[in-house]
């Protein structure tokens, strides 16, 4: 997992999924899609042309699962899968 915080720095967003979102954003900003092709992170997630690394796609799925767990009533009581 990438480190999104500098020493002594914290995120303004205190939601459950904030750290995964920050990791995804940093991963996308450091990818060829944003650096070379000058796309926004949102555009990079929509365009599947191989310029986004697998690590970013895995973070996207983790972020989706995190957001989904917030609205899934059953998961609130059962916890995330695999625990």
N, C-alpha and C positions, 0 to 999 in steps of 0.2 A: 504494500500500500504506500502511496506517496505521502509525503509530509506537506500539509497545506498551511501549517502555522510556523511563523518565525518565532524565535525565542522571545517570550513575553507578549506575544500577539495572540489575540483570540478572534473568533468569528463573531460578527454582529448577530447573525442568525443562530438562534439557540434551539431550533427544532431538532427532532430526532435524526432526521436525514441530512442535516447540514454538513456534516463531515464528509459523507459520501458524495454529496453534490459538489463540494469544494474540490475533492479529489478528481471527480469527473471533469470539472471545468479546467483544472490545471493540466490534466492529461490531454484534453482536447486542444488547449492553447499551445501545448508543446508538440503537437502532432504536425506532420507535413501538410495536412489539410488546411490548418490555420496559418502556418508559417510560410509555406511556398505558394499555395493557391489563394491565400488571402480571403478565406471564408470565415464566417462567424462560427462559433461552436455549435449553434443551433443548426446551421446549414450543413455542417460536417456530420451531424447525427442523421440528417435526412438523406444525404448523398452517400450511397454505399459503393464507392469506387475503389476501395482498397487503400485509401490514404489515411484511414483511421486505424491505429493499432488495435490488436485484439484485447489488450489490457483496458483500453477505453471502452470497448464494447462490453467487456465483463463488468466494468464499473457502471455502465448504463443499465445493465440487467440488475445489478445490486441495488441501484438507486430506484429502479422500478419496483423491485420487491419491497424495499423499505417503504415507499409511498403507498404501495398496495396494502401493506400490513397496517397502516394507519386507518384505512377505511374498512378493512375486513373485520367485522365484529367477532367472528369465530377465532381469528388469529390473535386477537387481543388477549383472549383467555388461554389459548393453547401455546402461544409463543411461536417464534419462527421455526420453520422446518429444520430438522437436523439437530435440535438441542435436546 
